[in-house]
Amino acid sequence: MINRVVLVGRMTRDPELRRTSSGAAVTSFSLAINRNYQSASGEQQTDFINCVVWNKVAENVERYCSKGSLVGIEGRIQSRQYDAQDGTKRTVVEVVCDSVQFLETKNNNTQPVANGPIKRSDLDVNNSFDLLDDDIQF
């Protein structure tokens, strides 16, 4: 069986970081993903996908992303059930993310703390830089 999902979309709300009783970080967010077609009236069709991410990646998502951030995710679809406060049983379908790529991040002055090599996900991708002709490898 194959259960893999790769999506690129914008966050519809700020990520929500919580901790489990054992202290593990878990962050949930929702992505808006445009479909490749429009409705008969010409309106863009959009899907809203619930996502969850765990541990260090969860902390980084909460720290560097906010409503409107463009991210790429890779993970698997998972469904779960719970009892709502009104006593009804609810089913949730969400993507459990293995990785989150920050394509656009919060526009703030928070600088990542590096403990070893700096990864692309640790960088503020909104910063610009100049390339010289000698910098291009081809």
N, CA, C and O atoms as a GROMACS GRO file, in nm:
protein
  552
    1MET      N    1   0.083  -0.118   0.000
    1MET     CA    2   0.000   0.000   0.000
    1MET      C    3   0.088   0.125   0.000
    1MET      O    4   0.195   0.127   0.062
    2ILE      N    5   0.042   0.226  -0.069
    2ILE     CA    6   0.114   0.354  -0.073
    2ILE      C    7   0.023   0.462  -0.017
    2ILE      O    8  -0.093   0.474  -0.057
    3ASN      N    9   0.075   0.539   0.076
    3ASN     CA   10   0.001   0.651   0.135
    3ASN      C   11   0.099   0.767   0.147
    3ASN      O   12   0.155   0.788   0.255
    4ARG      N   13   0.121   0.842   0.040
    4ARG     CA   14   0.213   0.955   0.038
    4ARG      C   15   0.140   1.075  -0.020
    4ARG      O   16   0.064   1.064  -0.116
    5VAL      N   17   0.165   1.190   0.040
    5VAL     CA   18   0.102   1.315  -0.002
    5VAL      C   19   0.211   1.420  -0.014
    5VAL      O   20   0.295   1.433   0.075
    6VAL      N   21   0.210   1.495  -0.124
    6VAL     CA   22   0.298   1.610  -0.142
    6VAL      C   23   0.209   1.726  -0.184
    6VAL      O   24   0.139   1.718  -0.285
    7LEU      N   25   0.213   1.836  -0.105
    7LEU     CA   26   0.128   1.951  -0.132
    7LEU      C   27   0.206   2.081  -0.116
    7LEU      O   28   0.301   2.088  -0.038
    8VAL      N   29   0.165   2.182  -0.191
    8VAL     CA   30   0.217   2.318  -0.173
    8VAL      C   31   0.096   2.409  -0.161
    8VAL      O   32   0.007   2.407  -0.246
    9GLY      N   33   0.093   2.488  -0.055
    9GLY     CA   34  -0.020   2.579  -0.034
    9GLY      C   35   0.014   2.684   0.069
    9GLY      O   36   0.125   2.689   0.122
   10ARG      N   37  -0.084   2.770   0.096
   10ARG     CA   38  -0.068   2.878   0.193
   10ARG      C   39  -0.144   2.843   0.321
   10ARG      O   40  -0.254   2.787   0.317
   11MET      N   41  -0.084   2.878   0.434
   11MET     CA   42  -0.148   2.854   0.563
   11MET      C   43  -0.268   2.946   0.578
   11MET      O   44  -0.261   3.066   0.551
   12THR      N   45  -0.380   2.889   0.622
   12THR     CA   46  -0.504   2.966   0.637
   12THR      C   47  -0.515   3.031   0.775
   12THR      O   48  -0.601   3.116   0.797
   13ARG      N   49  -0.428   2.991   0.867
   13ARG     CA   50  -0.428   3.048   1.002
   13ARG      C   51  -0.289   3.028   1.061
   13ARG      O   52  -0.210   2.949   1.008
   14ASP      N   53  -0.260   3.097   1.169
   14ASP     CA   54  -0.132   3.077   1.236
   14ASP      C   55  -0.124   2.934   1.289
   14ASP      O   56  -0.223   2.882   1.340
   15PRO      N   57  -0.007   2.871   1.278
   15PRO     CA   58   0.009   2.736   1.333
   15PRO      C   59  -0.013   2.737   1.484
   15PRO      O   60   0.025   2.833   1.552
   16GLU      N   61  -0.074   2.631   1.536
   16GLU     CA   62  -0.102   2.619   1.680
   16GLU      C   63  -0.014   2.511   1.741
   16GLU      O   64  -0.030   2.392   1.711
   17LEU      N   65   0.080   2.553   1.826
   17LEU     CA   66   0.170   2.460   1.894
   17LEU      C   67   0.109   2.418   2.028
   17LEU      O   68   0.066   2.502   2.107
   18ARG      N   69   0.106   2.287   2.052
   18ARG     CA   70   0.061   2.232   2.179
   18ARG      C   71   0.164   2.128   2.223
   18ARG      O   72   0.253   2.090   2.146
   19ARG      N   73   0.151   2.084   2.346
   19ARG     CA   74   0.240   1.980   2.399
   19ARG      C   75   0.154   1.865   2.450
   19ARG      O   76   0.050   1.887   2.512
   20THR      N   77   0.199   1.744   2.426
   20THR     CA   78   0.130   1.627   2.480
   20THR      C   79   0.165   1.616   2.628
   20THR      O   80   0.250   1.689   2.678
   21SER      N   81   0.099   1.526   2.698
   21SER     CA   82   0.127   1.508   2.840
   21SER      C   83   0.271   1.463   2.864
   21SER      O   84   0.326   1.484   2.972
   22SER      N   85   0.332   1.401   2.765
   22SER     CA   86   0.473   1.359   2.778
   22SER      C   87   0.570   1.468   2.732
   22SER      O   88   0.692   1.449   2.739
   23GLY      N   89   0.517   1.583   2.685
   23GLY     CA   90   0.602   1.695   2.647
   23GLY      C   91   0.634   1.705   2.500
   23GLY      O   92   0.705   1.798   2.459
   24ALA      N   93   0.585   1.613   2.418
   24ALA     CA   94   0.613   1.618   2.274
   24ALA      C   95   0.538   1.736   2.211
   24ALA      O   96   0.422   1.761   2.243
   25ALA      N   97   0.606   1.807   2.122
   25ALA     CA   98   0.546   1.920   2.052
   25ALA      C   99   0.462   1.870   1.935
   25ALA      O  100   0.504   1.780   1.862
   26VAL      N  101   0.344   1.929   1.918
   26VAL     CA  102   0.258   1.899   1.804
   26VAL      C  103   0.197   2.030   1.756
   26VAL      O  104   0.143   2.107   1.835
   27THR      N  105   0.207   2.054   1.627
   27THR     CA  106   0.154   2.177   1.568
   27THR      C  107   0.054   2.140   1.460
   27THR      O  108   0.078   2.051   1.378
   28SER      N  109  -0.060   2.209   1.461
   28SER     CA  110  -0.161   2.187   1.357
   28SER      C  111  -0.180   2.316   1.279
   28SER      O  112  -0.166   2.426   1.333
   29PHE      N  113  -0.213   2.300   1.152
   29PHE     CA  114  -0.240   2.412   1.064
   29PHE      C  115  -0.322   2.363   0.947
   29PHE      O  116  -0.339   2.242   0.928
   30SER      N  117  -0.373   2.454   0.870
   30SER     CA  118  -0.454   2.421   0.753
   30SER      C  119  -0.393   2.488   0.631
   30SER      O  120  -0.349   2.603   0.638
   31LEU      N  121  -0.390   2.416   0.519
   31LEU     CA  122  -0.338   2.471   0.394
   31LEU      C  123  -0.451   2.494   0.294
   31LEU      O  124  -0.542   2.412   0.281
   32ALA      N  125  -0.445   2.608   0.226
   32ALA     CA  126  -0.535   2.636   0.114
   32ALA      C  127  -0.459   2.602  -0.013
   32ALA      O  128  -0.349   2.652  -0.038
   33ILE      N  129  -0.519   2.514  -0.094
   33ILE     CA  130  -0.454   2.468  -0.216
   33ILE      C  131  -0.550   2.487  -0.332
   33ILE      O  132  -0.658   2.429  -0.335
   34ASN      N  133  -0.510   2.570  -0.428
   34ASN     CA  134  -0.594   2.597  -0.544
   34ASN      C  135  -0.599   2.477  -0.637
   34ASN      O  136  -0.499   2.409  -0.659
   35ARG      N  137  -0.717   2.452  -0.689
   35ARG     CA  138  -0.734   2.348  -0.790
   35ARG      C  139  -0.689   2.403  -0.925
   35ARG      O  140  -0.674   2.524  -0.941
   36ASN      N  141  -0.668   2.315  -1.021
   36ASN     CA  142  -0.620   2.356  -1.153
   36ASN      C  143  -0.730   2.407  -1.244
   36ASN      O  144  -0.704   2.435  -1.361
   37TYR      N  145  -0.850   2.420  -1.194
   37TYR     CA  146  -0.960   2.467  -1.278
   37TYR      C  147  -1.048   2.563  -1.200
   37TYR      O  148  -1.038   2.573  -1.078
   38GLN      N  149  -1.134   2.634  -1.273
   38GLN     CA  150  -1.227   2.727  -1.211
   38GLN      C  151  -1.369   2.675  -1.228
   38GLN      O  152  -1.395   2.590  -1.313
   39SER      N  153  -1.461   2.726  -1.146
   39SER     CA  154  -1.600   2.687  -1.157
   39SER      C  155  -1.660   2.747  -1.284
   39SER      O  156  -1.595   2.827  -1.351
   40ALA      N  157  -1.783   2.708  -1.316
   40ALA     CA  158  -1.852   2.759  -1.435
   40ALA      C  159  -1.866   2.911  -1.431
   40ALA      O  160  -1.871   2.976  -1.535
   41SER      N  161  -1.873   2.967  -1.310
   41SER     CA  162  -1.885   3.113  -1.296
   41SER      C  163  -1.749   3.183  -1.298
   41SER      O  164  -1.743   3.305  -1.287
   42GLY      N  165  -1.641   3.107  -1.313
   42GLY     CA  166  -1.508   3.165  -1.322
   42GLY      C  167  -1.436   3.179  -1.190
   42GLY      O  168  -1.327   3.236  -1.186
   43GLU      N  169  -1.494   3.128  -1.081
   43GLU     CA  170  -1.430   3.138  -0.950
   43GLU      C  171  -1.325   3.029  -0.932
   43GLU      O  172  -1.344   2.914  -0.974
   44GLN      N  173  -1.214   3.066  -0.870
   44GLN     CA  174  -1.108   2.970  -0.840
   44GLN      C  175  -1.158   2.873  -0.734
   44GLN      O  176  -1.214   2.915  -0.633
   45GLN      N  177  -1.138   2.745  -0.755
   45GLN     CA  178  -1.176   2.642  -0.659
   45GLN      C  179  -1.056   2.612  -0.569
   45GLN      O  180  -0.944   2.599  -0.617
   46THR      N  181  -1.081   2.601  -0.439
   46THR     CA  182  -0.974   2.581  -0.342
   46THR      C  183  -1.012   2.470  -0.245
   46THR      O  184  -1.128   2.460  -0.202
   47ASP      N  185  -0.915   2.386  -0.211
   47ASP     CA  186  -0.932   2.285  -0.108
   47ASP      C  187  -0.859   2.331   0.018
   47ASP      O  188  -0.754   2.395   0.009
   48PHE      N  189  -0.915   2.299   0.135
   48PHE     CA  190  -0.856   2.334   0.262
   48PHE      C  191  -0.820   2.204   0.333
   48PHE      O  192  -0.907   2.125   0.368
   49ILE      N  193  -0.690   2.182   0.353
   49ILE     CA  194  -0.639   2.055   0.403
   49ILE      C  195  -0.580   2.074   0.543
   49ILE      O  196  -0.492   2.157   0.563
   50ASN      N  197  -0.631   1.996   0.639
   50ASN     CA  198  -0.578   2.000   0.775
   50ASN      C  199  -0.448   1.922   0.782
   50ASN      O  200  -0.436   1.813   0.725
   51CYS      N  201  -0.349   1.978   0.853
   51CYS     CA  202  -0.218   1.916   0.864
   51CYS      C  203  -0.174   1.916   1.010
   51CYS      O  204  -0.214   2.002   1.088
   52VAL      N  205  -0.091   1.818   1.044
   52VAL     CA  206  -0.033   1.810   1.178
   52VAL      C  207   0.112   1.767   1.163
   52VAL      O  208   0.146   1.686   1.076
   53VAL      N  209   0.198   1.822   1.248
   53VAL     CA  210   0.341   1.789   1.245
   53VAL      C  211   0.391   1.778   1.389
   53VAL      O  212   0.339   1.845   1.478
   54TRP      N  213   0.492   1.694   1.410
   54TRP     CA  214   0.535   1.659   1.544
   54TRP      C  215   0.679   1.700   1.572
   54TRP      O  216   0.758   1.720   1.479
   55ASN      N  217   0.713   1.712   1.699
   55ASN     CA  218   0.847   1.727   1.755
   55ASN      C  219   0.918   1.853   1.707
   55ASN      O  220   0.857   1.960   1.704
   56LYS      N  221   1.046   1.844   1.669
   56LYS     CA  222   1.125   1.963   1.634
   56LYS      C  223   1.067   2.036   1.512
   56LYS      O  224   1.066   2.159   1.508
   57VAL      N  225   1.018   1.961   1.415
   57VAL     CA  226   0.958   2.024   1.298
   57VAL      C  227   0.835   2.105   1.340
   57VAL      O  228   0.811   2.213   1.286
   58ALA      N  229   0.759   2.054   1.437
   58ALA     CA  230   0.642   2.126   1.488
   58ALA      C  231   0.684   2.259   1.549
   58ALA      O  232   0.619   2.362   1.526
   59GLU      N  233   0.791   2.258   1.626
   59GLU     CA  234   0.840   2.382   1.688
   59GLU      C  235   0.886   2.482   1.582
   59GLU      O  236   0.859   2.602   1.594
   60ASN      N  237   0.955   2.434   1.478
   60ASN     CA  238   1.003   2.522   1.372
   60ASN      C  239   0.888   2.581   1.291
   60ASN      O  240   0.893   2.698   1.253
   61VAL      N  241   0.786   2.502   1.264
   61VAL     CA  242   0.670   2.553   1.189
   61VAL      C  243   0.604   2.666   1.268
   61VAL      O  244   0.570   2.770   1.211
   62GLU      N  245   0.585   2.646   1.398
   62GLU     CA  246   0.522   2.750   1.479
   62GLU      C  247   0.609   2.874   1.486
   62GLU      O  248   0.558   2.986   1.486
   63ARG      N  249   0.740   2.855   1.492
   63ARG     CA  250   0.833   2.967   1.506
   63ARG      C  251   0.847   3.050   1.379
   63ARG      O  252   0.852   3.173   1.385
   64TYR      N  253   0.854   2.985   1.262
   64TYR     CA  254   0.888   3.054   1.138
   64TYR      C  255   0.772   3.079   1.044
   64TYR      O  256   0.788   3.153   0.947
   65CYS      N  257   0.656   3.020   1.068
   65CYS     CA  258   0.544   3.034   0.975
   65CYS      C  259   0.426   3.104   1.041
   65CYS      O  260   0.414   3.106   1.163
   66SER      N  261   0.341   3.163   0.958
   66SER     CA  262   0.220   3.229   1.007
   66SER      C  263   0.115   3.223   0.897
   66SER      O  264   0.140   3.173   0.788
   67LYS      N  265  -0.002   3.274   0.928
   67LYS     CA  266  -0.111   3.278   0.830
   67LYS      C  267  -0.060   3.341   0.701
   67LYS      O  268   0.001   3.449   0.704
   68GLY      N  269  -0.084   3.274   0.588
   68GLY     CA  270  -0.040   3.324   0.458
   68GLY      C  271   0.093   3.270   0.412
   68GLY      O  272   0.127   3.286   0.295
   69SER      N  273   0.170   3.205   0.501
   69SER     CA  274   0.300   3.150   0.461
   69SER      C  275   0.282   3.041   0.356
   69SER      O  276   0.192   2.958   0.367
   70LEU      N  277   0.368   3.042   0.257
   70LEU     CA  278   0.368   2.939   0.154
   70LEU      C  279   0.462   2.827   0.199
   70LEU      O  280   0.580   2.851   0.225
   71VAL      N  281   0.408   2.705   0.208
   71VAL     CA  282   0.488   2.590   0.251
   71VAL      C  283   0.462   2.471   0.160
   71VAL      O  284   0.356   2.458   0.099
   72GLY      N  285   0.561   2.384   0.153
   72GLY     CA  286   0.547   2.255   0.087
   72GLY      C  287   0.553   2.148   0.194
   72GLY      O  288   0.638   2.154   0.283
   73ILE      N  289   0.464   2.051   0.186
   73ILE     CA  290   0.462   1.944   0.287
   73ILE      C  291   0.472   1.808   0.219
   73ILE      O  292   0.433   1.791   0.103
   74GLU      N  293   0.524   1.713   0.292
   74GLU     CA  294   0.524   1.573   0.250
   74GLU      C  295   0.484   1.491   0.370
   74GLU      O  296   0.534   1.512   0.480
   75GLY      N  297   0.393   1.396   0.349
   75GLY     CA  298   0.348   1.314   0.460
   75GLY      C  299   0.252   1.207   0.416
   75GLY      O  300   0.257   1.159   0.302
   76ARG      N  301   0.162   1.170   0.508
   76ARG     CA  302   0.064   1.064   0.480
   76ARG      C  303  -0.073   1.109   0.529
   76ARG      O  304  -0.082   1.189   0.622
   77ILE      N  305  -0.178   1.059   0.467
   77ILE     CA  306  -0.314   1.087   0.511
   77ILE      C  307  -0.349   0.992   0.625
   77ILE      O  308  -0.320   0.872   0.620
   78GLN      N  309  -0.413   1.048   0.726
   78GLN     CA  310  -0.453   0.969   0.842
   78GLN      C  311  -0.591   1.015   0.886
   78GLN      O  312  -0.622   1.134   0.881
   79SER      N  313  -0.674   0.922   0.929
   79SER     CA  314  -0.805   0.959   0.984
   79SER      C  315  -0.811   0.914   1.130
   79SER      O  316  -0.748   0.815   1.170
   80ARG      N  317  -0.887   0.989   1.208
   80ARG     CA  318  -0.905   0.955   1.350
   80ARG      C  319  -1.044   0.999   1.392
   80ARG      O  320  -1.106   1.084   1.328
   81GLN      N  321  -1.092   0.941   1.500
   81GLN     CA  322  -1.224   0.976   1.552
   81GLN      C  323  -1.211   1.025   1.695
   81GLN      O  324  -1.121   0.985   1.769
   82TYR      N  325  -1.303   1.114   1.734
   82TYR     CA  326  -1.308   1.161   1.872
   82TYR      C  327  -1.452   1.197   1.905
   82TYR      O  328  -1.535   1.215   1.816
   83ASP      N  329  -1.482   1.206   2.034
   83ASP     CA  330  -1.614   1.245   2.082
   83ASP      C  331  -1.614   1.395   2.106
   83ASP      O  332  -1.535   1.446   2.186
   84ALA      N  333  -1.703   1.468   2.037
   84ALA     CA  334  -1.715   1.613   2.052
   84ALA      C  335  -1.782   1.646   2.184
   84ALA      O  336  -1.839   1.559   2.249
   85GLN      N  337  -1.776   1.772   2.223
   85GLN     CA  338  -1.836   1.816   2.349
   85GLN      C  339  -1.986   1.794   2.351
   85GLN      O  340  -2.044   1.776   2.458
   86ASP      N  341  -2.050   1.796   2.233
   86ASP     CA  342  -2.195   1.776   2.228
   86ASP      C  343  -2.233   1.627   2.227
   86ASP      O  344  -2.350   1.592   2.212
   87GLY      N  345  -2.132   1.539   2.243
   87GLY     CA  346  -2.158   1.396   2.252
   87GLY      C  347  -2.156   1.322   2.119
   87GLY      O  348  -2.168   1.200   2.117
   88THR      N  349  -2.143   1.393   2.007
   88THR     CA  350  -2.139   1.328   1.876
   88THR      C  351  -1.998   1.279   1.846
   88THR      O  352  -1.899   1.334   1.895
   89LYS      N  353  -1.991   1.175   1.766
   89LYS     CA  354  -1.862   1.120   1.725
   89LYS      C  355  -1.820   1.193   1.597
   89LYS      O  356  -1.897   1.200   1.501
   90ARG      N  357  -1.698   1.244   1.595
   90ARG     CA  358  -1.646   1.318   1.480
   90ARG      C  359  -1.529   1.243   1.419
   90ARG      O  360  -1.452   1.176   1.489
   91THR      N  361  -1.516   1.255   1.287
   91THR     CA  362  -1.404   1.197   1.215
   91THR      C  363  -1.324   1.310   1.153
   91THR      O  364  -1.380   1.401   1.092
   92VAL      N  365  -1.193   1.302   1.169
   92VAL     CA  366  -1.102   1.402   1.113
   92VAL      C  367  -1.009   1.330   1.016
   92VAL      O  368  -0.953   1.225   1.048
   93VAL      N  369  -0.992   1.388   0.898
   93VAL     CA  370  -0.894   1.340   0.801
   93VAL      C  371  -0.790   1.450   0.789
   93VAL      O  372  -0.824   1.565   0.764
   94GLU      N  373  -0.664   1.414   0.808
   94GLU     CA  374  -0.557   1.514   0.805
   94GLU      C  375  -0.430   1.453   0.746
   94GLU      O  376  -0.418   1.332   0.732
   95VAL      N  377  -0.338   1.541   0.711
   95VAL     CA  378  -0.207   1.496   0.664
   95VAL      C  379  -0.111   1.504   0.782
   95VAL      O  380  -0.094   1.610   0.841
   96VAL      N  381  -0.048   1.392   0.814
   96VAL     CA  382   0.057   1.389   0.915
   96VAL      C  383   0.187   1.412   0.838
   96VAL      O  384   0.231   1.326   0.762
   97CYS      N  385   0.248   1.528   0.860
   97CYS     CA  386   0.363   1.571   0.781
   97CYS      C  387   0.493   1.510   0.834
   97CYS      O  388   0.522   1.514   0.953
   98ASP      N  389   0.570   1.454   0.742
   98ASP     CA  390   0.705   1.408   0.774
   98ASP      C  391   0.804   1.523   0.757
   98ASP      O  392   0.902   1.532   0.829
   99SER      N  393   0.776   1.611   0.660
   99SER     CA  394   0.863   1.726   0.637
   99SER      C  395   0.780   1.844   0.592
   99SER      O  396   0.676   1.830   0.529
  100VAL      N  397   0.830   1.963   0.626
  100VAL     CA  398   0.768   2.088   0.587
  100VAL      C  399   0.879   2.178   0.532
  100VAL      O  400   0.977   2.206   0.601
  101GLN      N  401   0.863   2.223   0.409
  101GLN     CA  402   0.959   2.314   0.347
  101GLN      C  403   0.904   2.455   0.355
  101GLN      O  404   0.791   2.480   0.311
  102PHE      N  405   0.980   2.547   0.411
  102PHE     CA  406   0.936   2.686   0.426
  102PHE      C  407   0.969   2.761   0.297
  102PHE      O  408   1.084   2.797   0.273
  103LEU      N  409   0.869   2.784   0.214
  103LEU     CA  410   0.889   2.855   0.089
  103LEU      C  411   0.878   3.004   0.109
  103LEU      O  412   0.938   3.082   0.034
  104GLU      N  413   0.802   3.046   0.207
  104GLU     CA  414   0.794   3.184   0.257
  104GLU      C  415   0.771   3.173   0.407
  104GLU      O  416   0.692   3.090   0.451
  105THR      N  417   0.839   3.256   0.485
  105THR     CA  418   0.828   3.247   0.630
  105THR      C  419   0.781   3.379   0.688
  105THR      O  420   0.758   3.476   0.616
  106LYS      N  421   0.768   3.381   0.821
  106LYS     CA  422   0.732   3.504   0.890
  106LYS      C  423   0.833   3.612   0.853
  106LYS      O  424   0.952   3.585   0.844
  107ASN      N  425   0.785   3.731   0.832
  107ASN     CA  426   0.874   3.843   0.802
  107ASN      C  427   0.905   3.914   0.933
  107ASN      O  428   0.844   4.016   0.966
  108ASN      N  429   1.000   3.859   1.009
  108ASN     CA  430   1.037   3.918   1.137
  108ASN      C  431   1.187   3.911   1.155
  108ASN      O  432   1.259   3.865   1.066
  109ASN      N  433   1.234   3.954   1.269
  109ASN     CA  434   1.377   3.958   1.295
  109ASN      C  435   1.426   3.839   1.374
  109ASN      O  436   1.538   3.841   1.424
  110THR      N  437   1.345   3.734   1.388
  110THR     CA  438   1.387   3.616   1.461
  110THR      C  439   1.498   3.546   1.384
  110THR      O  440   1.479   3.508   1.268
  111GLN      N  441   1.610   3.528   1.446
  111GLN     CA  442   1.723   3.461   1.382
  111GLN      C  443   1.732   3.319   1.436
  111GLN      O  444   1.725   3.300   1.557
  112PRO      N  445   1.747   3.220   1.350
  112PRO     CA  446   1.758   3.083   1.398
  112PRO      C  447   1.888   3.061   1.474
  112PRO      O  448   1.990   3.124   1.445
  113VAL      N  449   1.883   2.973   1.570
  113VAL     CA  450   2.002   2.935   1.644
  113VAL      C  451   2.056   2.808   1.581
  113VAL      O  452   1.984   2.709   1.570
  114ALA      N  453   2.181   2.812   1.540
  114ALA     CA  454   2.239   2.696   1.472
  114ALA      C  455   2.314   2.610   1.570
  114ALA      O  456   2.403   2.659   1.641
  115ASN      N  457   2.281   2.483   1.577
  115ASN     CA  458   2.355   2.383   1.654
  115ASN      C  459   2.412   2.285   1.555
  115ASN      O  460   2.362   2.173   1.542
  116GLY      N  461   2.515   2.325   1.485
  116GLY     CA  462   2.570   2.242   1.379
  116GLY      C  463   2.545   2.310   1.246
  116GLY      O  464   2.530   2.432   1.241
  117PRO      N  465   2.542   2.234   1.137
  117PRO     CA  466   2.523   2.294   1.005
  117PRO      C  467   2.388   2.364   0.993
  117PRO      O  468   2.288   2.316   1.046
  118ILE      N  469   2.386   2.476   0.926
  118ILE     CA  470   2.262   2.548   0.902
  118ILE      C  471   2.192   2.483   0.784
  118ILE      O  472   2.252   2.461   0.678
  119LYS      N  473   2.064   2.453   0.802
  119LYS     CA  474   1.983   2.392   0.697
  119LYS      C  475   1.904   2.501   0.625
  119LYS      O  476   1.881   2.609   0.681
  120ARG      N  477   1.862   2.473   0.504
  120ARG     CA  478   1.781   2.569   0.428
  120ARG      C  479   1.657   2.610   0.508
  120ARG      O  480   1.617   2.726   0.504
  121SER      N  481   1.597   2.516   0.581
  121SER     CA  482   1.476   2.547   0.658
  121SER      C  483   1.504   2.641   0.775
  121SER      O  484   1.411   2.698   0.830
  122ASP      N  485   1.633   2.658   0.814
  122ASP     CA  486   1.668   2.749   0.921
  122ASP      C  487   1.684   2.893   0.872
  122ASP      O  488   1.696   2.984   0.954
  123LEU      N  489   1.683   2.914   0.743
  123LEU     CA  490   1.709   3.046   0.687
  123LEU      C  491   1.582   3.122   0.661
  123LEU      O  492   1.478   3.062   0.634
  124ASP      N  493   1.589   3.253   0.668
  124ASP     CA  494   1.478   3.339   0.628
  124ASP      C  495   1.486   3.352   0.477
  124ASP      O  496   1.570   3.427   0.427
  125VAL      N  497   1.400   3.282   0.404
  125VAL     CA  498   1.409   3.278   0.258
  125VAL      C  499   1.365   3.407   0.193
  125VAL      O  500   1.372   3.419   0.071
  126ASN      N  501   1.319   3.506   0.272
  126ASN     CA  502   1.281   3.635   0.214
  126ASN      C  503   1.402   3.726   0.194
  126ASN      O  504   1.390   3.829   0.128
  127ASN      N  505   1.518   3.688   0.252
  127ASN     CA  506   1.638   3.770   0.231
  127ASN      C  507   1.685   3.754   0.088
  127ASN      O  508   1.674   3.647   0.030
  128SER      N  509   1.739   3.863   0.032
  128SER     CA  510   1.792   3.856  -0.104
  128SER      C  511   1.943   3.865  -0.099
  128SER      O  512   2.000   3.909   0.002
  129PHE      N  513   2.009   3.825  -0.205
  129PHE     CA  514   2.153   3.833  -0.213
  129PHE      C  515   2.190   3.850  -0.359
  129PHE      O  516   2.111   3.822  -0.449
  130ASP      N  517   2.312   3.897  -0.381
  130ASP     CA  518   2.360   3.921  -0.516
  130ASP      C  519   2.448   3.805  -0.560
  130ASP      O  520   2.528   3.754  -0.482
  131LEU      N  521   2.432   3.765  -0.685
  131LEU     CA  522   2.516   3.662  -0.744
  131LEU      C  523   2.607   3.729  -0.847
  131LEU      O  524   2.564   3.815  -0.924
  132LEU      N  525   2.732   3.688  -0.847
  132LEU     CA  526   2.826   3.734  -0.949
  132LEU      C  527   2.834   3.628  -1.056
  132LEU      O  528   2.802   3.512  -1.032
  133ASP      N  529   2.877   3.666  -1.175
  133ASP     CA  530   2.890   3.570  -1.284
  133ASP      C  531   2.979   3.452  -1.245
  133ASP      O  532   2.956   3.339  -1.289
  134ASP      N  533   3.081   3.476  -1.162
  134ASP     CA  534   3.171   3.369  -1.119
  134ASP      C  535   3.103   3.270  -1.025
  134ASP      O  536   3.152   3.158  -1.008
  135ASP      N  537   2.992   3.309  -0.963
  135ASP     CA  538   2.921   3.222  -0.870
  135ASP      C  539   2.839   3.115  -0.941
  135ASP      O  540   2.805   3.013  -0.880
  136ILE      N  541   2.806   3.136  -1.067
  136ILE     CA  542   2.722   3.042  -1.142
  136ILE      C  543   2.810   2.931  -1.198
  136ILE      O  544   2.912   2.956  -1.262
  137GLN      N  545   2.767   2.806  -1.174
  137GLN     CA  546   2.850   2.690  -1.206
  137GLN      C  547   2.845   2.646  -1.353
  137GLN      O  548   2.924   2.560  -1.392
  138PHE      N  549   2.758   2.700  -1.433
  138PHE     CA  550   2.748   2.653  -1.572
  138PHE      C  551   2.770   2.764  -1.670
  138PHE      O  552   2.765   2.741  -1.791
   0.00000   0.00000   0.00000
